[in-house]
Amino acid sequence: MDDPAQQKPPTFWQMLHSVIAAAFGVQSAKNRARDFTHGKPGHFIALGVLFTLLFVLVLIGVVKVILHLAVA
């Protein structure tokens, strides 16, 4: 029988977990199947863009700190 919990759309935290796991290439088959059957593509795209932007900004910040410390 179908589990009622499997029919609900993924929560924000489940989507965030899926986006981060997919970014690093370690998404499980179970979560991927849940995302493709119950998730909305627009939500994952928006979360993926935001995650990528945040990731790039953090990398820029880390490089600036390292360069600042290297010059001092």
N, C-alpha and C positions, 0 to 999 in steps of 0.2 A: 504494500500500500504506500501511497505517497505521504510523506511526513508533512504536516501543515507548516512546520517551520521552514521547510525547503521551498514553499510557494510564496513566501514573503519576499519583497525586494530587499536587497542588501542594505544594511545600515550605513551611515556615514563612515564609521570606523572600519567596517568590513570593506567598503570601497577604498578607503585610504590604504588599508593593508594590502589590498589587491594591486593598487597602483604602485606602491613601493616595491612589492614583490615582483611585479612585472618589469619595473624599471631595472631591477638587478637580475632579472631572468630566472627567478626561483619560484614562480607561481605554481601552486599545486593544481593538479588536474581537477580536483573536487571544487576548489574555489573558482577556477576558470569556467567550469561548467555552470556553476551557480551564477556567475557574472553574465555569461552569455545567454542564459535562459531567463533570468529574472531582473537583470540590471538594465538601466537605460544608457545607451551609448553616450548621450550628451553629458550625463553626470560624470562618466569616466573620462571623457575628453577634457572637460573643464578641470577636473581634479588633476589629471595628468599634466595639463598646461601649468596650473598653479604649482604643482610639485616641481616641475622642471625649472620654472622661474625661480622658485625658492632655492633649489639646489644650486643653480648658477650663481645667484646672489651670495650664497654662503661660500662657494668656492672663490668668488672674487674677494670677499671679505677676508678669507683665510690667506690668500695670496698677498693682499695688501698688508696684513699684519706681519707676515713673514718678511716681506720686503722692507717694511719699516724697521723691524728688529735687526735685519741683516745690515742695514745702513748705519744703525746706531753704534 
